Amino acid sequence: MNNIFEEIPAVLHSEVFDSLVEANSVKIERIVSRGHVSPESGWYDQGQDEWVMVLRGQAVIAFEDKPTITLREGDYINIKAHEKHRVQWTDPDQETLWLAVHYES
């Protein structure tokens, strides 16, 4: 048994991506951010759909073709495959803990 809120590094030099489950066309991961953002040089353009929830903290996600959104604890969104997006902001004073599910629609 594991706990998603445990074993979070005290110092985060970069975002932490922990794969929790991978099977067939599904991947579930925990992502830990603290002030981390996507590189300015481009957009995420993923081949799979992604359902993502903020469990702790806050984040701002920008999209190429729709309005920017703010996610707070408990908020979740579904990002379609090839929907270009980027993490524009995460709270620099506390970790933002994400639960992400990548899947084929």
N, CA and C atoms as a LAMMPS dump frame, in Angstrom:
ITEM: TIMESTEP
0
ITEM: NUMBER OF ATOMS
315
ITEM: BOX BOUNDS ff ff ff
-5.0000000000000000e+02 5.0000000000000000e+02
-5.0000000000000000e+02 5.0000000000000000e+02
-5.0000000000000000e+02 5.0000000000000000e+02
ITEM: ATOMS id mol type element x y z
1 1 1 N 0.84 -1.176 0
2 1 2 C 0 0 0
3 1 3 C 0.887 1.241 0
4 2 1 N 0.433 2.261 -0.723
5 2 2 C 1.143 3.531 -0.804
6 2 3 C 0.176 4.665 -0.521
7 3 1 N 0.722 5.861 -0.26
8 3 2 C -0.09 7.039 -0.004
9 3 3 C 0.409 8.166 -0.905
10 4 1 N -0.479 8.758 -1.684
11 4 2 C -0.099 9.773 -2.667
12 4 3 C 0.473 11.038 -2.02
13 5 1 N 0.168 11.271 -0.737
14 5 2 C 0.638 12.466 -0.04
15 5 3 C 1.971 12.246 0.681
16 6 1 N 2.515 11.044 0.606
17 6 2 C 3.772 10.74 1.29
18 6 3 C 4.941 10.736 0.316
19 7 1 N 6.143 10.803 0.891
20 7 2 C 7.401 10.758 0.148
21 7 3 C 7.519 11.868 -0.888
22 8 1 N 7.075 13.047 -0.512
23 8 2 C 7.247 14.228 -1.359
24 8 3 C 8.569 14.874 -0.968
25 9 1 N 9.472 15.059 -1.92
26 9 2 C 10.774 15.65 -1.588
27 9 3 C 10.635 17.041 -0.981
28 10 1 N 11.455 17.338 0.01
29 10 2 C 11.432 18.657 0.658
30 10 3 C 11.95 19.732 -0.287
31 11 1 N 12.926 19.381 -1.128
32 11 2 C 13.504 20.311 -2.09
33 11 3 C 13.204 19.78 -3.489
34 12 1 N 12.642 20.645 -4.324
35 12 2 C 12.316 20.257 -5.702
36 12 3 C 13.106 21.127 -6.672
37 13 1 N 14.19 20.582 -7.212
38 13 2 C 14.969 21.325 -8.204
39 13 3 C 14.27 21.309 -9.561
40 14 1 N 13.456 20.291 -9.765
41 14 2 C 12.646 20.19 -10.974
42 14 3 C 11.368 19.445 -10.599
43 15 1 N 10.383 19.47 -11.5
44 15 2 C 9.149 18.739 -11.24
45 15 3 C 9.451 17.262 -11.084
46 16 1 N 8.646 16.601 -10.271
47 16 2 C 8.803 15.168 -10.051
48 16 3 C 7.617 14.454 -10.676
49 17 1 N 7.893 13.474 -11.533
50 17 2 C 6.872 12.659 -12.173
51 17 3 C 7.025 11.231 -11.667
52 18 1 N 6.025 10.738 -10.936
53 18 2 C 6.042 9.381 -10.404
54 18 3 C 4.955 8.568 -11.083
55 19 1 N 5.366 7.535 -11.805
56 19 2 C 4.394 6.654 -12.438
57 19 3 C 3.805 5.743 -11.367
58 20 1 N 2.484 5.768 -11.226
59 20 2 C 1.806 4.946 -10.221
60 20 3 C 1.305 3.633 -10.821
61 21 1 N 0.764 3.704 -12.043
62 21 2 C 0.246 2.517 -12.734
63 21 3 C 0.409 2.73 -14.233
64 22 1 N 0.866 1.695 -14.931
65 22 2 C 0.895 1.697 -16.391
66 22 3 C 0.384 0.359 -16.865
67 23 1 N -0.666 0.38 -17.703
68 23 2 C -1.228 -0.856 -18.238
69 23 3 C -1.93 -0.545 -19.547
70 24 1 N -1.659 -1.357 -20.555
71 24 2 C -2.271 -1.177 -21.87
72 24 3 C -2.154 0.272 -22.312
73 25 1 N -3.249 0.978 -22.483
74 25 2 C -3.183 2.353 -22.979
75 25 3 C -3.484 3.382 -21.887
76 26 1 N -3.236 3.006 -20.618
77 26 2 C -3.499 3.908 -19.496
78 26 3 C -2.226 4.089 -18.667
79 27 1 N -1.958 5.338 -18.299
80 27 2 C -0.85 5.647 -17.388
81 27 3 C -1.385 6.612 -16.343
82 28 1 N -1.183 6.289 -15.067
83 28 2 C -1.574 7.158 -13.96
84 28 3 C -0.295 7.617 -13.281
85 29 1 N -0.174 8.929 -13.104
86 29 2 C 1.038 9.443 -12.482
87 29 3 C 0.736 10.55 -11.489
88 30 1 N 1.647 10.663 -10.532
89 30 2 C 1.625 11.773 -9.586
90 30 3 C 2.693 12.75 -10.06
91 31 1 N 2.324 14.026 -10.095
92 31 2 C 3.272 15.072 -10.474
93 31 3 C 3.358 16.049 -9.304
94 32 1 N 4.578 16.42 -8.937
95 32 2 C 4.782 17.369 -7.853
96 32 3 C 5.53 18.574 -8.411
97 33 1 N 4.934 19.759 -8.246
98 33 2 C 5.519 21.018 -8.719
99 33 3 C 5.622 21.98 -7.545
100 34 1 N 6.586 22.865 -7.593
101 34 2 C 6.662 23.972 -6.631
102 34 3 C 7.284 25.156 -7.367
103 35 1 N 6.413 25.964 -7.97
104 35 2 C 6.893 27.09 -8.756
105 35 3 C 7.35 26.704 -10.154
106 36 1 N 7.195 25.446 -10.531
107 36 2 C 7.645 24.997 -11.847
108 36 3 C 6.601 25.324 -12.908
109 37 1 N 7.066 25.601 -14.11
110 37 2 C 6.203 25.9 -15.253
111 37 3 C 6.747 25.163 -16.475
112 38 1 N 5.952 25.138 -17.526
113 38 2 C 6.406 24.542 -18.787
114 38 3 C 7.474 25.426 -19.416
115 39 1 N 8.346 24.841 -20.21
116 39 2 C 9.343 25.658 -20.914
117 39 3 C 8.672 26.698 -21.81
118 40 1 N 9.247 27.882 -21.876
119 40 2 C 8.701 28.956 -22.709
120 40 3 C 8.747 28.611 -24.194
121 41 1 N 9.567 27.644 -24.554
122 41 2 C 9.83 27.365 -25.967
123 41 3 C 8.712 26.61 -26.685
124 42 1 N 7.704 26.138 -25.964
125 42 2 C 6.692 25.399 -26.705
126 42 3 C 5.515 24.948 -25.87
127 43 1 N 4.681 24.127 -26.489
128 43 2 C 3.452 23.624 -25.897
129 43 3 C 3.553 22.124 -25.716
130 44 1 N 2.84 21.603 -24.711
131 44 2 C 2.645 20.161 -24.653
132 44 3 C 1.669 19.809 -25.766
133 45 1 N 1.984 18.763 -26.515
134 45 2 C 1.135 18.28 -27.607
135 45 3 C 1.159 16.76 -27.529
136 46 1 N 0.346 16.23 -26.639
137 46 2 C 0.398 14.809 -26.288
138 46 3 C -0.468 13.966 -27.212
139 47 1 N -0.026 12.749 -27.424
140 47 2 C -0.74 11.813 -28.281
141 47 3 C -1.927 11.138 -27.619
142 48 1 N -2.036 11.256 -26.296
143 48 2 C -3.152 10.665 -25.563
144 48 3 C -3.962 11.763 -24.879
145 49 1 N -5.208 11.446 -24.543
146 49 2 C -5.997 12.332 -23.701
147 49 3 C -5.386 12.322 -22.304
148 50 1 N -5.616 13.395 -21.549
149 50 2 C -5.112 13.478 -20.171
150 50 3 C -6.188 14.089 -19.275
151 51 1 N -6.573 13.322 -18.269
152 51 2 C -7.452 13.828 -17.203
153 51 3 C -6.521 14.191 -16.067
154 52 1 N -6.613 15.425 -15.563
155 52 2 C -5.689 15.862 -14.517
156 52 3 C -6.457 16.586 -13.415
157 53 1 N -6.06 16.312 -12.169
158 53 2 C -6.688 16.912 -10.991
159 53 3 C -5.605 17.477 -10.083
160 54 1 N -5.882 18.655 -9.504
161 54 2 C -4.99 19.219 -8.493
162 54 3 C -5.492 18.744 -7.13
163 55 1 N -4.661 17.974 -6.454
164 55 2 C -5.004 17.459 -5.127
165 55 3 C -4.604 18.436 -4.025
166 56 1 N -3.532 19.17 -4.274
167 56 2 C -3.024 20.143 -3.291
168 56 3 C -2.361 21.273 -4.064
169 57 1 N -2.516 22.513 -3.597
170 57 2 C -1.874 23.651 -4.24
171 57 3 C -2.756 24.293 -5.293
172 58 1 N -2.098 24.994 -6.22
173 58 2 C -2.792 25.714 -7.294
174 58 3 C -1.921 25.724 -8.537
175 59 1 N -2.583 25.891 -9.685
176 59 2 C -1.848 25.964 -10.946
177 59 3 C -2.674 26.752 -11.958
178 60 1 N -1.981 27.295 -12.939
179 60 2 C -2.617 27.965 -14.06
180 60 3 C -2.17 27.242 -15.326
181 61 1 N -3.147 26.856 -16.143
182 61 2 C -2.852 26.178 -17.403
183 61 3 C -3.327 27.071 -18.548
184 62 1 N -2.424 27.309 -19.491
185 62 2 C -2.74 28.084 -20.691
186 62 3 C -2.943 27.12 -21.852
187 63 1 N -3.848 27.492 -22.744
188 63 2 C -4.126 26.703 -23.935
189 63 3 C -3.857 27.568 -25.156
190 64 1 N -3.506 26.931 -26.246
191 64 2 C -3.245 27.679 -27.475
192 64 3 C -4.528 28.287 -28.038
193 65 1 N -5.646 27.559 -27.945
194 65 2 C -6.873 27.977 -28.635
195 65 3 C -8.076 28.209 -27.732
196 66 1 N -7.86 28.347 -26.418
197 66 2 C -8.981 28.647 -25.53
198 66 3 C -8.464 29.374 -24.298
199 67 1 N -9.354 29.895 -23.46
200 67 2 C -8.91 30.71 -22.318
201 67 3 C -8.06 29.938 -21.301
202 68 1 N -7.2 30.678 -20.634
203 68 2 C -6.378 30.155 -19.543
204 68 3 C -7.282 29.831 -18.36
205 69 1 N -6.934 28.76 -17.624
206 69 2 C -7.736 28.389 -16.455
207 69 3 C -6.853 28.268 -15.217
208 70 1 N -7.457 28.525 -14.068
209 70 2 C -6.802 28.328 -12.777
210 70 3 C -7.408 27.107 -12.126
211 71 1 N -6.555 26.209 -11.68
212 71 2 C -6.99 25.006 -10.968
213 71 3 C -6.61 25.13 -9.507
214 72 1 N -7.579 24.891 -8.642
215 72 2 C -7.347 24.875 -7.197
216 72 3 C -7.605 23.459 -6.693
217 73 1 N -7.361 23.233 -5.429
218 73 2 C -7.527 21.892 -4.857
219 73 3 C -8.903 21.325 -5.188
220 74 1 N -8.895 20.129 -5.746
221 74 2 C -10.124 19.438 -6.102
222 74 3 C -10.585 19.686 -7.523
223 75 1 N -10.026 20.688 -8.2
224 75 2 C -10.417 20.967 -9.581
225 75 3 C -9.762 19.966 -10.526
226 76 1 N -10.498 19.59 -11.573
227 76 2 C -9.935 18.699 -12.584
228 76 3 C -10.433 19.108 -13.963
229 77 1 N -9.643 18.713 -14.959
230 77 2 C -9.99 18.978 -16.353
231 77 3 C -9.608 17.771 -17.189
232 78 1 N -10.172 17.722 -18.378
233 78 2 C -9.801 16.714 -19.354
234 78 3 C -9.193 17.437 -20.55
235 79 1 N -7.992 17.05 -20.906
236 79 2 C -7.28 17.666 -22.021
237 79 3 C -7.231 16.638 -23.144
238 80 1 N -7.838 16.964 -24.256
239 80 2 C -7.881 16.047 -25.396
240 80 3 C -6.499 15.888 -26.022
241 81 1 N -6.279 14.748 -26.652
242 81 2 C -5.024 14.508 -27.368
243 81 3 C -4.779 15.648 -28.359
244 82 1 N -3.554 16.105 -28.423
245 82 2 C -3.085 17.164 -29.322
246 82 3 C -3.7 18.537 -29.038
247 83 1 N -4.352 18.696 -27.881
248 83 2 C -4.814 20.017 -27.465
249 83 3 C -3.613 20.716 -26.817
250 84 1 N -3.059 21.68 -27.502
251 84 2 C -1.817 22.301 -27.046
252 84 3 C -2.062 23.108 -25.787
253 85 1 N -1.209 22.85 -24.766
254 85 2 C -1.353 23.492 -23.465
255 85 3 C 0.007 23.59 -22.792
256 86 1 N 0.056 24.412 -21.753
257 86 2 C 1.285 24.531 -20.966
258 86 3 C 0.928 24.957 -19.548
259 87 1 N 1.777 24.574 -18.605
260 87 2 C 1.613 25.015 -17.227
261 87 3 C 2.258 26.389 -17.137
262 88 1 N 1.434 27.395 -16.882
263 88 2 C 1.899 28.786 -16.855
264 88 3 C 2.371 29.207 -15.468
265 89 1 N 1.819 28.566 -14.411
266 89 2 C 2.179 28.953 -13.042
267 89 3 C 1.814 27.824 -12.095
268 90 1 N 2.674 27.575 -11.114
269 90 2 C 2.338 26.768 -9.939
270 90 3 C 2.83 27.522 -8.715
271 91 1 N 2.196 27.279 -7.602
272 91 2 C 2.486 28 -6.357
273 91 3 C 3.951 27.795 -5.966
274 92 1 N 4.724 28.871 -5.832
275 92 2 C 6.131 28.73 -5.454
276 92 3 C 6.338 28.478 -3.961
277 93 1 N 5.294 28.673 -3.156
278 93 2 C 5.437 28.579 -1.702
279 93 3 C 5.01 27.235 -1.127
280 94 1 N 4.36 26.407 -1.936
281 94 2 C 3.98 25.062 -1.482
282 94 3 C 3.91 24.157 -2.699
283 95 1 N 3.971 22.865 -2.461
284 95 2 C 3.902 21.968 -3.604
285 95 3 C 2.486 21.943 -4.179
286 96 1 N 2.45 21.824 -5.493
287 96 2 C 1.206 21.535 -6.196
288 96 3 C 1.273 20.062 -6.538
289 97 1 N 0.312 19.321 -6.043
290 97 2 C 0.275 17.875 -6.223
291 97 3 C -0.825 17.551 -7.219
292 98 1 N -0.432 16.931 -8.322
293 98 2 C -1.344 16.597 -9.413
294 98 3 C -1.554 15.084 -9.464
295 99 1 N -2.717 14.675 -9.9
296 99 2 C -2.973 13.29 -10.285
297 99 3 C -3.359 13.336 -11.76
298 100 1 N -2.595 12.654 -12.589
299 100 2 C -2.822 12.687 -14.03
300 100 3 C -3.085 11.278 -14.545
301 101 1 N -4.084 11.173 -15.402
302 101 2 C -4.414 9.9 -16.051
303 101 3 C -4.334 10.125 -17.554
304 102 1 N -3.393 9.433 -18.198
305 102 2 C -3.227 9.494 -19.652
306 102 3 C -3.906 8.262 -20.231
307 103 1 N -4.734 8.459 -21.27
308 103 2 C -5.501 7.326 -21.803
309 103 3 C -5.858 7.563 -23.274
310 104 1 N -6.194 6.476 -23.945
311 104 2 C -6.693 6.534 -25.315
312 104 3 C -8.193 6.693 -25.266
313 105 1 N -8.731 7.669 -26.027
314 105 2 C -10.181 7.841 -26.02
315 105 3 C -10.838 6.981 -27.085
